[in-house]
């Protein structure tokens, strides 16, 4: 069941178009910045990732400017270990279980 707030957010995103969606994504990504930056700030080899994340969040806020490299940014972000693990977990949840794909008579024994 959808809450009143969730419904309002969905409606605002539908009515607001691309700019509203982009600003919503910017706000969500910015809320995660302290966590990501704090956990990865002292990890050797992640300096570029930190800079890239910060630049990507910053650029999302400029909703009046096109994101010409959006597809490339998504591809690079998906290579972050944190997102790879999350994407794999999500894929596993979306796959039907063996019981879901078994014929109906197989479960009636």
DSSP file (Angstrom, degrees, kcal/mol; ACC not computed):
  #  RESIDUE AA STRUCTURE BP1 BP2  ACC     N-H-->O    O-->H-N    N-H-->O    O-->H-N    TCO  KAPPA ALPHA  PHI   PSI    X-CA   Y-CA   Z-CA
    1    1 A X              0   0    0      0, 0.0     2,-0.3     0, 0.0     0, 0.0   0.000 360.0 360.0 360.0 134.9    0.0    0.0    0.0
    2    2 A X        -     0   0    0      1,-0.1     2,-0.1     4,-0.0     0, 0.0  -0.645 360.0-131.1 -86.5 134.9    1.3    3.4   -1.0
    3    3 A X     >  -     0   0    0     -2,-0.3     4,-2.5     1,-0.1     5,-0.2  -0.306  25.3-107.2 -78.3 168.0    1.6    6.1    1.7
    4    4 A X  H  > S+     0   0    0      1,-0.2     4,-2.1     2,-0.2     5,-0.1   0.898 121.4  48.9 -60.1 -42.0    0.3    9.6    1.3
    5    5 A X  H  > S+     0   0    0      2,-0.2     4,-2.5     1,-0.2    -1,-0.2   0.926 110.4  49.9 -66.8 -44.9    3.9   10.9    0.9
    6    6 A X  H  > S+     0   0    0      1,-0.2     4,-2.7     2,-0.2    -2,-0.2   0.918 111.4  49.7 -59.7 -43.0    4.8    8.3   -1.6
    7    7 A X  H  X S+     0   0    0     -4,-2.5     4,-2.4     1,-0.2    -1,-0.2   0.898 110.6  49.4 -62.2 -40.8    1.8    9.1   -3.7
    8    8 A X  H  X S+     0   0    0     -4,-2.1     4,-2.5     2,-0.2    -1,-0.2   0.894 111.7  49.0 -65.6 -39.8    2.5   12.8   -3.5
    9    9 A X  H  X S+     0   0    0     -4,-2.5     4,-2.5     2,-0.2     5,-0.2   0.938 111.5  48.9 -65.7 -46.0    6.1   12.2   -4.6
   10   10 A X  H  X S+     0   0    0     -4,-2.7     4,-2.3     1,-0.2    -2,-0.2   0.927 113.2  47.4 -58.8 -45.8    5.1   10.0   -7.5
   11   11 A X  H  X S+     0   0    0     -4,-2.4     4,-2.7     1,-0.2     5,-0.2   0.910 111.4  50.5 -64.0 -42.3    2.5   12.5   -8.7
   12   12 A X  H  X S+     0   0    0     -4,-2.5     4,-2.3     1,-0.2    -1,-0.2   0.886 111.2  48.9 -63.7 -38.6    5.0   15.4   -8.4
   13   13 A X  H  X S+     0   0    0     -4,-2.5     4,-1.0     2,-0.2     8,-0.3   0.894 112.9  47.5 -68.8 -38.4    7.5   13.5  -10.5
   14   14 A X  H  < S+     0   0    0     -4,-2.3     3,-0.3    -5,-0.2    -2,-0.2   0.925 118.4  40.5 -65.7 -43.9    4.9   12.6  -13.1
   15   15 A X  H  < S+     0   0    0     -4,-2.7    -2,-0.2     1,-0.2    -1,-0.2   0.810 112.2  55.7 -75.0 -30.3    3.7   16.2  -13.3
   16   16 A X  H  X S-     0   0    0     -4,-2.3     4,-0.7    -5,-0.2     3,-0.5   0.649  90.9-155.9 -82.2 -16.1    7.1   17.9  -13.1
   17   17 A X  H  X  -     0   0    0     -4,-1.0     4,-1.9    -3,-0.3     3,-0.2  -0.271  52.0 -24.9  74.6-161.4    8.7   16.1  -16.0
   18   18 A X  H  > S+     0   0    0      1,-0.2     4,-2.5     2,-0.2    -1,-0.2   0.825 134.3  55.1 -58.9 -38.2   12.5   15.5  -16.6
   19   19 A X  H  > S+     0   0    0     -3,-0.5     4,-2.4     2,-0.2    -1,-0.2   0.917 108.4  48.2 -65.4 -42.4   13.6   18.4  -14.5
   20   20 A X  H  X S+     0   0    0     -4,-0.7     4,-2.2    -3,-0.2    -1,-0.2   0.906 112.3  49.3 -64.2 -41.2   11.7   17.3  -11.4
   21   21 A X  H  X S+     0   0    0     -4,-1.9     4,-2.6    -8,-0.3    -2,-0.2   0.926 111.1  49.8 -63.5 -44.1   13.0   13.7  -11.8
   22   22 A X  H  X S+     0   0    0     -4,-2.5     4,-2.4     1,-0.2    -2,-0.2   0.910 111.7  47.2 -62.9 -42.7   16.6   15.0  -12.1
   23   23 A X  H  X S+     0   0    0     -4,-2.4     4,-2.3     2,-0.2    -1,-0.2   0.871 111.4  52.0 -67.4 -35.9   16.3   17.2   -9.0
   24   24 A X  H  X S+     0   0    0     -4,-2.2     4,-2.4     2,-0.2    -2,-0.2   0.931 111.0  47.1 -64.3 -45.2   14.8   14.3   -7.1
   25   25 A X  H  X S+     0   0    0     -4,-2.6     4,-2.9     1,-0.2     5,-0.3   0.906 111.0  52.7 -62.4 -41.5   17.6   12.0   -8.1
   26   26 A X  H  X S+     0   0    0     -4,-2.4     4,-2.4     1,-0.2    -1,-0.2   0.918 109.7  48.5 -60.1 -43.6   20.1   14.8   -7.1
   27   27 A X  H  X S+     0   0    0     -4,-2.3     4,-1.7     2,-0.2    -1,-0.2   0.910 113.2  46.8 -64.5 -42.4   18.5   15.1   -3.7
   28   28 A X  H  X S+     0   0    0     -4,-2.4     4,-1.1     2,-0.2    -2,-0.2   0.929 114.4  46.8 -65.3 -44.9   18.6   11.3   -3.1
   29   29 A X  H  X S+     0   0    0     -4,-2.9     4,-0.7     1,-0.2     3,-0.3   0.873 110.7  52.8 -65.5 -36.7   22.2   11.0   -4.3
   30   30 A X  H >X S+     0   0    0     -4,-2.4     3,-0.6    -5,-0.3     4,-0.6   0.861 103.1  57.6 -68.6 -34.2   23.3   13.9   -2.2
   31   31 A X  H 3< S+     0   0    0     -4,-1.7     4,-0.4     1,-0.2    -1,-0.2   0.815 108.5  47.4 -64.2 -29.2   21.7   12.4    0.9
   32   32 A X  H 3X S+     0   0    0     -4,-1.1     4,-2.7    -3,-0.3     5,-0.3   0.615  89.6  88.4 -85.5 -13.0   24.0    9.3    0.4
   33   33 A X  H <X S+     0   0    0     -4,-0.7     4,-3.2    -3,-0.6     5,-0.4   0.903  84.9  49.9 -56.6 -48.2   27.1   11.4   -0.2
   34   34 A X  H  X S+     0   0    0     -4,-0.6     4,-2.3    -3,-0.2    -1,-0.2   0.899 114.2  46.4 -60.5 -37.6   28.2   11.7    3.5
   35   35 A X  H  > S+     0   0    0     -4,-0.4     4,-2.3    -3,-0.2     5,-0.2   0.962 117.2  41.8 -66.7 -51.5   27.8    7.9    4.0
   36   36 A X  H  X S+     0   0    0     -4,-2.7     4,-1.8     1,-0.2    -2,-0.2   0.944 119.2  44.5 -61.6 -49.0   29.6    7.0    0.8
   37   37 A X  H  X S+     0   0    0     -4,-3.2     4,-1.6    -5,-0.3    -1,-0.2   0.914 113.9  50.2 -63.9 -43.0   32.4    9.6    1.2
   38   38 A X  H  < S+     0   0    0     -4,-2.3     4,-0.3    -5,-0.4    -1,-0.2   0.889 114.2  43.6 -63.9 -39.7   32.8    8.8    4.9
   39   39 A X  H  < S+     0   0    0     -4,-2.3    -1,-0.2    -5,-0.2    -2,-0.2   0.768 124.4  33.9 -77.0 -25.4   33.1    5.1    4.3
   40   40 A X  H >< S+     0   0    0     -4,-1.8     3,-1.5    -5,-0.2    -2,-0.2   0.461  86.4  98.0-110.6  -2.6   35.4    5.4    1.3
   41   41 A X  T 3< S+     0   0    0     -4,-1.6    -1,-0.1     1,-0.3    -3,-0.1   0.837  94.0  35.2 -59.5 -35.9   37.6    8.4    2.1
   42   42 A X  T 3  S+     0   0    0     -4,-0.3     2,-0.6    -3,-0.1    -1,-0.3   0.227  87.7 114.4-105.1  14.4   40.5    6.5    3.4
   43   43 A X  S X  S-     0   0    0     -3,-1.5     3,-1.7     3,-0.0     4,-0.1  -0.764  71.3-120.3 -88.1 118.9   40.3    3.5    1.1
   44   44 A X  T 3  S+     0   0    0     -2,-0.6    -2,-0.1     1,-0.2    -1,-0.0  -0.292  94.5  20.3 -58.5 138.2   43.4    3.4   -1.2
   45   45 A X  T 3  S+     0   0    0      1,-0.0    -1,-0.2     4,-0.0     4,-0.2   0.421  98.8  94.2  86.0   0.0   42.6    3.6   -4.9
   46   46 A X    <>  +     0   0    0     -3,-1.7     4,-2.3    -6,-0.2     5,-0.2   0.327  48.7 101.7-105.2   7.7   39.1    5.1   -4.4
   47   47 A X  H  > S+     0   0    0      1,-0.2     4,-2.2     2,-0.2     5,-0.2   0.909  83.5  48.8 -58.5 -43.6   40.1    8.7   -4.8
   48   48 A X  H  > S+     0   0    0      1,-0.2     4,-3.0     2,-0.2    -1,-0.2   0.909 109.3  53.4 -63.5 -41.0   38.8    8.9   -8.4
   49   49 A X  H  > S+     0   0    0     -4,-0.2     4,-2.6     1,-0.2    -1,-0.2   0.909 108.6  49.5 -59.9 -42.9   35.5    7.3   -7.3
   50   50 A X  H  X S+     0   0    0     -4,-2.3     4,-2.4     2,-0.2    -1,-0.2   0.929 113.6  45.3 -62.2 -46.1   35.0    9.9   -4.6
   51   51 A X  H  X S+     0   0    0     -4,-2.2     4,-2.7     1,-0.2     5,-0.2   0.922 113.5  50.1 -63.2 -43.9   35.7   12.8   -7.0
   52   52 A X  H  X S+     0   0    0     -4,-3.0     4,-2.4     2,-0.2    -2,-0.2   0.906 110.9  49.0 -62.8 -42.5   33.5   11.2   -9.7
   53   53 A X  H  X S+     0   0    0     -4,-2.6     4,-2.5    -5,-0.2     5,-0.2   0.940 112.7  47.4 -61.2 -48.3   30.6   10.8   -7.3
   54   54 A X  H  X S+     0   0    0     -4,-2.4     4,-2.4     1,-0.2    -2,-0.2   0.910 114.0  47.2 -62.0 -43.1   30.9   14.3   -6.0
   55   55 A X  H  X S+     0   0    0     -4,-2.7     4,-2.6     2,-0.2    -1,-0.2   0.893 111.4  51.5 -65.8 -39.3   31.0   15.7   -9.5
   56   56 A X  H  X S+     0   0    0     -4,-2.4     4,-1.6    -5,-0.2    -2,-0.2   0.922 111.3  46.4 -65.1 -43.9   28.1   13.6  -10.7
   57   57 A X  H  X S+     0   0    0     -4,-2.5     4,-1.1     2,-0.2     3,-0.2   0.932 113.0  50.5 -63.2 -44.9   25.9   14.8   -7.8
   58   58 A X  H >X S+     0   0    0     -4,-2.4     3,-0.7     1,-0.2     4,-0.5   0.930 109.6  50.1 -57.8 -46.3   26.9   18.4   -8.4
   59   59 A X  H >< S+     0   0    0     -4,-2.6     3,-0.8     1,-0.2    -1,-0.2   0.789 101.3  63.1 -67.5 -27.5   26.0   18.2  -12.1
   60   60 A X  H 3< S+     0   0    0     -4,-1.6    -1,-0.2     1,-0.2   -34,-0.2   0.855  95.1  60.9 -63.9 -33.0   22.6   16.7  -11.4
   61   61 A X  H << S+     0   0    0     -4,-1.1     2,-2.0    -3,-0.7    -1,-0.2   0.745  85.5  78.5 -68.0 -22.0   21.6   19.9   -9.6
   62   62 A X    X<  +     0   0    0     -3,-0.8     3,-2.1    -4,-0.5    -1,-0.2  -0.490  58.3 164.8 -84.9  70.3   22.1   21.9  -12.8
   63   63 A X  T 3   +     0   0    0     -2,-2.0    -1,-0.2     1,-0.3     4,-0.1   0.685  67.4  63.0 -65.0 -18.7   18.8   20.7  -14.2
   64   64 A X  T 3  S+     0   0    0     -3,-0.2     2,-0.4     2,-0.1    -1,-0.3   0.548  94.6  74.0 -83.1  -6.0   18.8   23.4  -16.8
   65   65 A X  S <  S-     0   0    0     -3,-2.1     2,-0.1    -6,-0.2    -3,-0.0  -0.875  87.8-115.5-108.1 139.3   22.0   21.9  -18.4
   66   66 A X        -     0   0    0     -2,-0.4     2,-1.0     1,-0.1     3,-0.2  -0.400  14.0-134.7 -70.1 148.5   22.0   18.7  -20.4
   67   67 A X    >   +     0   0    0      1,-0.2     3,-1.7    -4,-0.1     4,-0.2  -0.741  29.9 174.5 -99.6  82.0   23.8   15.7  -19.1
   68   68 A X  T 3  S+     0   0    0     -2,-1.0     3,-0.3     1,-0.3    -1,-0.2   0.796  78.4  43.3 -61.4 -29.3   25.5   14.8  -22.4
   69   69 A X  T 3> S+     0   0    0      1,-0.2     4,-2.5    -3,-0.2    -1,-0.3   0.030  75.2 121.7-106.0  27.0   27.5   12.0  -20.7
   70   70 A X  H <> S+     0   0    0     -3,-1.7     4,-2.4     1,-0.2     5,-0.2   0.904  74.5  49.9 -58.5 -45.1   24.7   10.5  -18.6
   71   71 A X  H  > S+     0   0    0     -3,-0.3     4,-2.2    -4,-0.2    -1,-0.2   0.901 112.2  48.1 -63.0 -40.3   24.9    7.0  -20.1
   72   72 A X  H  > S+     0   0    0      2,-0.2     4,-2.4     1,-0.2    -1,-0.2   0.895 110.2  51.9 -66.6 -40.1   28.6    6.9  -19.6
   73   73 A X  H  X S+     0   0    0     -4,-2.5     4,-2.9     2,-0.2    -2,-0.2   0.915 109.5  49.6 -62.9 -42.1   28.3    8.1  -16.0
   74   74 A X  H  X S+     0   0    0     -4,-2.4     4,-2.4     2,-0.2    -2,-0.2   0.928 110.1  51.4 -61.6 -44.6   25.7    5.4  -15.3
   75   75 A X  H  < S+     0   0    0     -4,-2.2     4,-0.4     1,-0.2    -2,-0.2   0.914 113.2  44.8 -59.1 -43.7   28.1    2.8  -16.8
   76   76 A X  H >< S+     0   0    0     -4,-2.4     3,-1.1     1,-0.2     4,-0.3   0.898 112.3  51.0 -68.7 -41.5   31.0    4.0  -14.6
   77   77 A X  H >< S+     0   0    0     -4,-2.9     3,-1.8     1,-0.3     6,-0.3   0.879 102.9  60.2 -63.8 -36.5   28.8    4.2  -11.4
   78   78 A X  T 3< S+     0   0    0     -4,-2.4    -1,-0.3     1,-0.3    -2,-0.2   0.662  96.4  62.7 -66.4 -14.2   27.6    0.6  -12.0
   79   79 A X  T <  S+     0   0    0     -3,-1.1    -1,-0.3    -4,-0.4    -2,-0.2   0.578  75.5 110.7 -85.5 -10.0   31.2   -0.5  -11.8
   80   80 A X  S X> S-     0   0    0     -3,-1.8     4,-2.4    -4,-0.3     3,-0.6  -0.454  75.6-130.5 -62.4 133.6   31.4    0.7   -8.1
   81   81 A X  H 3> S+     0   0    0      1,-0.2     4,-2.0     2,-0.2     5,-0.2   0.861 106.4  57.7 -55.0 -36.9   31.7   -2.4   -5.9
   82   82 A X  H 3> S+     0   0    0      1,-0.2     4,-1.4     2,-0.2    -1,-0.2   0.882 111.2  41.3 -62.8 -38.7   28.9   -1.0   -3.7
   83   83 A X  H <> S+     0   0    0     -3,-0.6     4,-3.0    -6,-0.3     5,-0.2   0.833 108.8  58.7 -80.3 -33.0   26.5   -0.8   -6.6
   84   84 A X  H  X S+     0   0    0     -4,-2.4     4,-2.4     2,-0.2     5,-0.2   0.935 108.1  46.8 -60.5 -44.5   27.5   -4.2   -8.2
   85   85 A X  H  X S+     0   0    0     -4,-2.0     4,-2.2     1,-0.2    -1,-0.2   0.915 114.0  47.7 -63.2 -42.6   26.6   -5.9   -5.0
   86   86 A X  H  X S+     0   0    0     -4,-1.4     4,-2.2    -5,-0.2    -2,-0.2   0.898 111.7  49.9 -66.2 -40.6   23.3   -4.1   -4.8
   87   87 A X  H  X S+     0   0    0     -4,-3.0     4,-2.3     2,-0.2    -2,-0.2   0.895 110.5  50.0 -66.3 -39.6   22.5   -4.8   -8.4
   88   88 A X  H  X S+     0   0    0     -4,-2.4     4,-2.2    -5,-0.2    -2,-0.2   0.914 110.8  49.6 -63.8 -42.2   23.2   -8.5   -8.0
   89   89 A X  H  X S+     0   0    0     -4,-2.2     4,-1.8     1,-0.2    -2,-0.2   0.906 111.3  49.4 -62.9 -41.0   21.0   -8.7   -4.9
   90   90 A X  H  X S+     0   0    0     -4,-2.2     4,-1.7     1,-0.2    -1,-0.2   0.900 109.1  52.1 -65.6 -40.4   18.2   -6.9   -6.8
   91   91 A X  H  X S+     0   0    0     -4,-2.3     4,-1.3     1,-0.2    -1,-0.2   0.905 107.8  52.3 -62.3 -40.5   18.5   -9.3   -9.8
   92   92 A X  H  < S+     0   0    0     -4,-2.2     3,-0.2     1,-0.2    -1,-0.2   0.887 108.4  50.9 -63.1 -38.1   18.3  -12.3   -7.4
   93   93 A X  H  < S+     0   0    0     -4,-1.8    -1,-0.2     1,-0.2    -2,-0.2   0.844 109.5  50.7 -67.5 -32.9   15.0  -10.9   -6.0
   94   94 A X  H  < S+     0   0    0     -4,-1.7     2,-0.3    -5,-0.1    -1,-0.2   0.712  90.5  92.7 -79.6 -20.7   13.5  -10.4   -9.4
   95   95 A X  S  < S-     0   0    0     -4,-1.3     2,-0.1    -3,-0.2     0, 0.0  -0.554  85.2-114.2 -74.9 135.5   14.3  -13.9  -10.5
   96   96 A X        -     0   0    0     -2,-0.3    -1,-0.1     1,-0.1    -2,-0.1  -0.404  30.3-117.9 -67.5 144.6   11.4  -16.4   -9.9
   97   97 A X     >  -     0   0    0      1,-0.1     4,-1.1    -4,-0.1     3,-0.5  -0.316  28.8-103.7 -73.9 166.4   12.1  -19.0   -7.4
   98   98 A X  H  > S+     0   0    0      1,-0.2     4,-1.0     2,-0.2     3,-0.4   0.866 123.2  55.1 -60.5 -35.7   12.0  -22.7   -8.5
   99   99 A X  H  4 S+     0   0    0      1,-0.2    -1,-0.2     2,-0.2     3,-0.2   0.836 103.2  56.0 -66.7 -31.4    8.6  -23.1   -6.8
  100  100 A X  H  4 S+     0   0    0     -3,-0.5    -1,-0.2     1,-0.2    -2,-0.2   0.791 112.6  41.1 -70.5 -26.7    7.2  -20.2   -8.8
  101  101 A X  H  < S+     0   0    0     -4,-1.1    -1,-0.2    -3,-0.4    -2,-0.2   0.535  91.2 104.6-100.5  -6.9    8.2  -21.8  -12.1
  102  102 A X  S  < S-     0   0    0     -4,-1.0     5,-0.1    -3,-0.2    -5,-0.0  -0.434  83.3 -97.7 -72.6 146.7    7.2  -25.4  -11.3
  103  103 A X    >>  -     0   0    0      1,-0.1     3,-1.3    -2,-0.1     4,-0.7  -0.283  34.5-112.6 -59.5 152.1    4.0  -26.7  -12.8
  104  104 A X  G >4 S+     0   0    0      1,-0.3     3,-0.9     2,-0.2     4,-0.3   0.847 116.0  56.6 -57.8 -37.8    1.0  -26.5  -10.5
  105  105 A X  G >4 S+     0   0    0      1,-0.2     3,-0.8     2,-0.2    -1,-0.3   0.743  94.8  67.6 -69.2 -20.7    0.7  -30.3  -10.2
  106  106 A X  G <4 S+     0   0    0     -3,-1.3     3,-0.5     1,-0.2    -1,-0.2   0.804 102.3  46.0 -68.8 -28.3    4.4  -30.5   -9.0
  107  107 A X  G << S+     0   0    0     -3,-0.9    -1,-0.2    -4,-0.7    -2,-0.2   0.485  97.3  74.3 -90.9  -3.4    3.4  -28.7   -5.7
  108  108 A X    <         0   0    0     -3,-0.8    -1,-0.2    -4,-0.3    -2,-0.1   0.340 360.0 360.0 -94.7   8.6    0.3  -30.8   -5.1
  109  109 A X              0   0    0     -3,-0.5    -1,-0.2    -4,-0.1    -2,-0.1   0.477 360.0 360.0 -72.0 360.0    2.0  -34.0   -4.0
